[in-house]
Amino acid sequence: MLAKRIIPCLDIKDGQTVKGTNFVNLRQAGDPVELGHTYSEQGADELVFLDITASHEGRKTFTDLVKRVAANINIPFTVGGGINELNDVDRLLNAGADKVSINSSALRNPDLVDKIAKHFGSQVCVVAIDAKQTETGWKCYLNGGRIETDKYLFDWAKEVNNRGAGEILFTSMNHDGVKNGYANEALSTLADLLTIPVIASGGAGCMEHFRDTFAKGKADAALAASVFHFGEIKIPELKQYLCEQGINVRL
């Protein structure tokens, strides 16, 4: 059985790490290069870097910052934000990313998933899905949660799975930054539906939440931000706890 992964996330705005609640009320959380280095040293399994306003502002991800983070870590590195074409993927892989995360651009142009998978391999293509539970079901959102689409989480996840995505990064907008636990019911449904790994995002507040998303949500990886950035949970202690709870993690 594959080890479960712990993944800190750097949400980047104007070159700084920020963290919000339900995708709004952003506050500063530190220098991305320093944070990335710290997490790499602490034993994080991977690092995710999301330029959260790139799509909304219609610009490309900060390549120089990606290079600086990549130079200071020795773990797999996923970069997202403002990726609209194969040239963007090429640029970020050359800057030190191992994988790219696409969200808005995939919803607007689903063929981009096929193209990245075909050109660079499925392992490079992470499709991020920001979804909110509504009266009609889990709706997918564009531009950092600003625009509702007509796509539903489970249908869209299945589609990108079939198109060649290597992983799904599912963020529950209802749970984001609230620290009441992950959307385990939806995660479990995704795990049963898909043939590719699912990364849980949105809702981590304590170590038990990580345990539950692996045990109940069947997630392959758990992503978190503020609990790591503000020192509420230390990665070595979290991994030790999960190990004691019978969850297979790399110590």
C-alpha beads as a LAMMPS data file, in Angstrom:
LAMMPS data file: protein, C-alpha beads

251 atoms
250 bonds

1 atom types
1 bond types

-500.0 500.0 xlo xhi
-500.0 500.0 ylo yhi
-500.0 500.0 zlo zhi

Masses

1 110.0

Atoms # bond

1 1 1 0.000 0.000 0.000
2 1 1 1.366 3.403 -0.972
3 1 1 2.326 5.757 1.833
4 1 1 -0.064 8.646 2.431
5 1 1 1.440 12.052 1.647
6 1 1 1.509 15.257 3.691
7 1 1 1.660 18.345 1.463
8 1 1 2.044 21.939 2.685
9 1 1 0.585 24.510 0.297
10 1 1 2.000 27.960 -0.406
11 1 1 -0.772 30.243 -1.659
12 1 1 1.109 33.139 -3.277
13 1 1 -0.166 36.674 -3.810
14 1 1 2.183 39.516 -4.786
15 1 1 5.194 37.293 -4.073
16 1 1 4.183 36.520 -0.478
17 1 1 2.525 33.496 1.113
18 1 1 -1.040 34.262 2.203
19 1 1 -3.891 32.329 3.795
20 1 1 -7.602 33.031 3.879
21 1 1 -10.908 31.541 5.019
22 1 1 -13.428 30.280 2.424
23 1 1 -11.127 31.831 -0.215
24 1 1 -11.380 35.403 1.197
25 1 1 -9.901 37.539 4.029
26 1 1 -6.292 36.817 3.098
27 1 1 -3.512 37.416 5.637
28 1 1 0.264 37.260 5.311
29 1 1 1.930 33.975 6.222
30 1 1 5.603 34.495 5.362
31 1 1 8.312 34.229 2.733
32 1 1 7.642 31.348 0.303
33 1 1 11.321 30.470 -0.164
34 1 1 11.929 30.180 3.592
35 1 1 8.697 28.268 4.187
36 1 1 9.420 25.852 1.343
37 1 1 12.898 25.164 2.696
38 1 1 11.542 24.602 6.219
39 1 1 8.897 22.119 5.035
40 1 1 11.416 20.241 2.924
41 1 1 13.693 19.926 5.977
42 1 1 10.788 18.878 8.230
43 1 1 9.906 15.891 6.075
44 1 1 6.970 17.102 3.979
45 1 1 6.395 14.647 1.126
46 1 1 5.711 17.308 -1.488
47 1 1 5.199 21.049 -1.804
48 1 1 2.446 22.866 -3.716
49 1 1 2.863 26.485 -4.871
50 1 1 -0.301 28.219 -6.112
51 1 1 -0.173 31.718 -7.563
52 1 1 -3.762 32.331 -6.476
53 1 1 -4.481 35.546 -8.394
54 1 1 -2.683 34.742 -11.669
55 1 1 -5.815 33.520 -13.506
56 1 1 -7.990 36.281 -12.106
57 1 1 -5.406 38.926 -13.060
58 1 1 -4.804 37.303 -16.440
59 1 1 -1.059 36.858 -16.048
60 1 1 1.544 34.100 -15.828
61 1 1 2.976 32.542 -12.661
62 1 1 6.073 34.223 -11.174
63 1 1 8.835 32.130 -12.777
64 1 1 11.694 33.664 -10.760
65 1 1 9.989 32.895 -7.466
66 1 1 9.364 29.304 -8.594
67 1 1 13.095 28.991 -9.388
68 1 1 14.064 30.294 -5.951
69 1 1 11.713 27.935 -4.124
70 1 1 12.818 24.955 -6.247
71 1 1 16.484 25.672 -5.481
72 1 1 15.802 25.425 -1.751
73 1 1 13.840 22.166 -1.554
74 1 1 14.530 18.501 -2.307
75 1 1 10.964 17.161 -2.523
76 1 1 8.502 16.964 -5.452
77 1 1 7.195 20.420 -6.316
78 1 1 3.826 21.257 -7.922
79 1 1 3.162 24.741 -9.308
80 1 1 -0.172 26.248 -10.341
81 1 1 -1.665 29.578 -11.405
82 1 1 -2.082 31.175 -14.815
83 1 1 -1.154 28.048 -16.805
84 1 1 -3.030 28.207 -20.113
85 1 1 -0.832 26.479 -22.690
86 1 1 1.975 23.954 -23.133
87 1 1 4.596 26.727 -23.178
88 1 1 3.614 27.649 -19.610
89 1 1 4.128 24.049 -18.502
90 1 1 7.500 23.922 -20.243
91 1 1 8.576 27.204 -18.601
92 1 1 7.639 26.012 -15.101
93 1 1 9.221 22.571 -15.491
94 1 1 12.409 24.325 -16.612
95 1 1 12.171 26.574 -13.543
96 1 1 12.220 23.508 -11.273
97 1 1 8.615 22.335 -10.962
98 1 1 7.992 18.572 -11.118
99 1 1 4.268 18.889 -11.773
100 1 1 1.818 21.609 -12.747
101 1 1 -1.623 22.225 -11.350
102 1 1 -4.333 23.517 -13.673
103 1 1 -7.789 24.615 -12.602
104 1 1 -9.538 27.509 -14.407
105 1 1 -7.765 26.806 -17.698
106 1 1 -8.843 23.138 -17.608
107 1 1 -12.486 24.109 -17.040
108 1 1 -12.340 26.618 -19.904
109 1 1 -10.371 24.324 -22.203
110 1 1 -10.609 20.643 -21.178
111 1 1 -8.356 19.612 -24.095
112 1 1 -5.443 21.175 -22.189
113 1 1 -5.511 18.145 -19.848
114 1 1 -5.104 15.749 -22.806
115 1 1 -2.338 17.885 -24.289
116 1 1 -0.279 18.103 -21.078
117 1 1 -0.669 14.369 -20.420
118 1 1 0.307 13.481 -23.983
119 1 1 3.201 15.937 -24.184
120 1 1 4.767 15.663 -20.711
121 1 1 3.150 12.519 -19.212
122 1 1 0.152 12.144 -16.892
123 1 1 2.400 12.381 -13.825
124 1 1 3.016 16.072 -14.611
125 1 1 -0.687 17.009 -14.803
126 1 1 -2.519 17.752 -11.539
127 1 1 -6.063 19.007 -12.020
128 1 1 -7.150 21.209 -9.129
129 1 1 -10.879 21.462 -8.509
130 1 1 -12.342 24.185 -6.299
131 1 1 -15.897 23.110 -5.525
132 1 1 -18.660 24.353 -3.275
133 1 1 -21.582 22.322 -1.971
134 1 1 -24.786 23.957 -3.218
135 1 1 -28.458 22.962 -3.186
136 1 1 -27.970 21.173 -6.500
137 1 1 -24.686 19.446 -5.599
138 1 1 -20.946 20.188 -5.621
139 1 1 -20.425 22.973 -8.193
140 1 1 -16.971 23.751 -9.641
141 1 1 -15.610 27.309 -9.566
142 1 1 -13.172 29.330 -11.688
143 1 1 -10.637 32.079 -10.927
144 1 1 -9.843 31.194 -7.323
145 1 1 -13.458 30.523 -6.364
146 1 1 -14.843 33.711 -7.899
147 1 1 -16.974 32.340 -10.764
148 1 1 -19.443 29.446 -10.615
149 1 1 -19.454 27.078 -13.610
150 1 1 -22.026 24.605 -14.889
151 1 1 -19.702 21.688 -14.032
152 1 1 -20.259 19.364 -11.085
153 1 1 -17.386 17.941 -9.045
154 1 1 -17.867 14.211 -9.634
155 1 1 -18.616 14.479 -13.376
156 1 1 -15.695 16.837 -13.936
157 1 1 -13.253 14.728 -11.885
158 1 1 -14.255 11.635 -13.874
159 1 1 -13.801 13.514 -17.141
160 1 1 -10.282 14.739 -16.356
161 1 1 -9.370 11.275 -15.048
162 1 1 -10.372 9.887 -18.459
163 1 1 -8.508 12.681 -20.261
164 1 1 -5.196 11.672 -18.659
165 1 1 -4.777 13.756 -15.497
166 1 1 -2.320 12.197 -13.041
167 1 1 -3.953 13.448 -9.830
168 1 1 -6.917 15.443 -8.561
169 1 1 -6.436 18.189 -5.978
170 1 1 -9.911 18.755 -4.558
171 1 1 -10.468 21.829 -2.380
172 1 1 -13.811 22.161 -0.634
173 1 1 -14.602 25.878 -0.593
174 1 1 -17.068 25.258 2.244
175 1 1 -14.287 23.806 4.395
176 1 1 -11.374 26.061 3.347
177 1 1 -9.655 27.713 6.329
178 1 1 -12.518 26.816 8.704
179 1 1 -10.466 24.064 10.416
180 1 1 -13.414 21.730 11.041
181 1 1 -12.025 18.833 9.016
182 1 1 -11.919 17.853 5.358
183 1 1 -14.921 17.075 3.109
184 1 1 -14.509 13.351 3.737
185 1 1 -17.818 12.197 2.285
186 1 1 -17.113 13.857 -1.066
187 1 1 -13.495 12.660 -0.944
188 1 1 -14.572 9.078 -0.348
189 1 1 -16.948 9.273 -3.330
190 1 1 -14.097 10.612 -5.496
191 1 1 -11.753 7.843 -4.342
192 1 1 -14.311 5.186 -5.342
193 1 1 -15.032 6.886 -8.662
194 1 1 -11.508 7.540 -9.936
195 1 1 -8.461 5.520 -10.920
196 1 1 -5.980 8.286 -9.991
197 1 1 -4.865 9.660 -6.597
198 1 1 -6.944 12.295 -4.813
199 1 1 -5.367 15.066 -2.710
200 1 1 -7.647 16.429 0.027
201 1 1 -7.590 20.188 0.590
202 1 1 -9.572 22.535 2.795
203 1 1 -10.397 22.105 6.462
204 1 1 -7.346 20.872 8.378
205 1 1 -7.389 22.132 11.962
206 1 1 -5.888 19.321 14.049
207 1 1 -4.038 16.041 13.626
208 1 1 -7.263 14.015 13.857
209 1 1 -8.504 15.709 10.693
210 1 1 -5.548 14.274 8.754
211 1 1 -6.206 10.816 10.189
212 1 1 -9.892 11.034 9.256
213 1 1 -9.294 12.155 5.680
214 1 1 -7.039 9.155 5.128
215 1 1 -9.245 6.656 6.979
216 1 1 -12.747 7.947 6.130
217 1 1 -12.110 10.131 3.086
218 1 1 -9.771 7.550 1.470
219 1 1 -7.549 10.445 0.358
220 1 1 -4.092 9.605 -1.018
221 1 1 -2.615 12.871 0.249
222 1 1 -3.645 15.708 2.543
223 1 1 -2.803 19.298 1.743
224 1 1 -2.860 22.053 4.356
225 1 1 -1.627 25.611 4.745
226 1 1 -2.331 27.724 7.825
227 1 1 -1.849 24.955 10.417
228 1 1 1.688 24.535 9.063
229 1 1 2.451 28.205 8.302
230 1 1 1.491 29.420 11.773
231 1 1 3.148 26.527 13.605
232 1 1 -0.058 24.961 14.940
233 1 1 0.981 21.532 13.651
234 1 1 4.581 20.412 13.077
235 1 1 5.033 17.937 10.234
236 1 1 7.341 15.476 12.103
237 1 1 4.869 15.293 15.015
238 1 1 1.930 14.877 12.622
239 1 1 3.625 11.980 10.849
240 1 1 4.498 10.315 14.152
241 1 1 0.856 10.642 15.268
242 1 1 -0.464 9.203 11.985
243 1 1 1.945 6.303 12.239
244 1 1 0.667 5.549 15.751
245 1 1 -2.889 5.666 14.361
246 1 1 -2.024 2.963 11.830
247 1 1 -1.757 5.280 8.822
248 1 1 1.119 4.415 6.487
249 1 1 3.340 7.522 6.144
250 1 1 7.024 8.070 5.373
251 1 1 8.839 9.006 8.573

Bonds

1 1 1 2
2 1 2 3
3 1 3 4
4 1 4 5
5 1 5 6
6 1 6 7
7 1 7 8
8 1 8 9
9 1 9 10
10 1 10 11
11 1 11 12
12 1 12 13
13 1 13 14
14 1 14 15
15 1 15 16
16 1 16 17
17 1 17 18
18 1 18 19
19 1 19 20
20 1 20 21
21 1 21 22
22 1 22 23
23 1 23 24
24 1 24 25
25 1 25 26
26 1 26 27
27 1 27 28
28 1 28 29
29 1 29 30
30 1 30 31
31 1 31 32
32 1 32 33
33 1 33 34
34 1 34 35
35 1 35 36
36 1 36 37
37 1 37 38
38 1 38 39
39 1 39 40
40 1 40 41
41 1 41 42
42 1 42 43
43 1 43 44
44 1 44 45
45 1 45 46
46 1 46 47
47 1 47 48
48 1 48 49
49 1 49 50
50 1 50 51
51 1 51 52
52 1 52 53
53 1 53 54
54 1 54 55
55 1 55 56
56 1 56 57
57 1 57 58
58 1 58 59
59 1 59 60
60 1 60 61
61 1 61 62
62 1 62 63
63 1 63 64
64 1 64 65
65 1 65 66
66 1 66 67
67 1 67 68
68 1 68 69
69 1 69 70
70 1 70 71
71 1 71 72
72 1 72 73
73 1 73 74
74 1 74 75
75 1 75 76
76 1 76 77
77 1 77 78
78 1 78 79
79 1 79 80
80 1 80 81
81 1 81 82
82 1 82 83
83 1 83 84
84 1 84 85
85 1 85 86
86 1 86 87
87 1 87 88
88 1 88 89
89 1 89 90
90 1 90 91
91 1 91 92
92 1 92 93
93 1 93 94
94 1 94 95
95 1 95 96
96 1 96 97
97 1 97 98
98 1 98 99
99 1 99 100
100 1 100 101
101 1 101 102
102 1 102 103
103 1 103 104
104 1 104 105
105 1 105 106
106 1 106 107
107 1 107 108
108 1 108 109
109 1 109 110
110 1 110 111
111 1 111 112
112 1 112 113
113 1 113 114
114 1 114 115
115 1 115 116
116 1 116 117
117 1 117 118
118 1 118 119
119 1 119 120
120 1 120 121
121 1 121 122
122 1 122 123
123 1 123 124
124 1 124 125
125 1 125 126
126 1 126 127
127 1 127 128
128 1 128 129
129 1 129 130
130 1 130 131
131 1 131 132
132 1 132 133
133 1 133 134
134 1 134 135
135 1 135 136
136 1 136 137
137 1 137 138
138 1 138 139
139 1 139 140
140 1 140 141
141 1 141 142
142 1 142 143
143 1 143 144
144 1 144 145
145 1 145 146
146 1 146 147
147 1 147 148
148 1 148 149
149 1 149 150
150 1 150 151
151 1 151 152
152 1 152 153
153 1 153 154
154 1 154 155
155 1 155 156
156 1 156 157
157 1 157 158
158 1 158 159
159 1 159 160
160 1 160 161
161 1 161 162
162 1 162 163
163 1 163 164
164 1 164 165
165 1 165 166
166 1 166 167
167 1 167 168
168 1 168 169
169 1 169 170
170 1 170 171
171 1 171 172
172 1 172 173
173 1 173 174
174 1 174 175
175 1 175 176
176 1 176 177
177 1 177 178
178 1 178 179
179 1 179 180
180 1 180 181
181 1 181 182
182 1 182 183
183 1 183 184
184 1 184 185
185 1 185 186
186 1 186 187
187 1 187 188
188 1 188 189
189 1 189 190
190 1 190 191
191 1 191 192
192 1 192 193
193 1 193 194
194 1 194 195
195 1 195 196
196 1 196 197
197 1 197 198
198 1 198 199
199 1 199 200
200 1 200 201
201 1 201 202
202 1 202 203
203 1 203 204
204 1 204 205
205 1 205 206
206 1 206 207
207 1 207 208
208 1 208 209
209 1 209 210
210 1 210 211
211 1 211 212
212 1 212 213
213 1 213 214
214 1 214 215
215 1 215 216
216 1 216 217
217 1 217 218
218 1 218 219
219 1 219 220
220 1 220 221
221 1 221 222
222 1 222 223
223 1 223 224
224 1 224 225
225 1 225 226
226 1 226 227
227 1 227 228
228 1 228 229
229 1 229 230
230 1 230 231
231 1 231 232
232 1 232 233
233 1 233 234
234 1 234 235
235 1 235 236
236 1 236 237
237 1 237 238
238 1 238 239
239 1 239 240
240 1 240 241
241 1 241 242
242 1 242 243
243 1 243 244
244 1 244 245
245 1 245 246
246 1 246 247
247 1 247 248
248 1 248 249
249 1 249 250
250 1 250 251
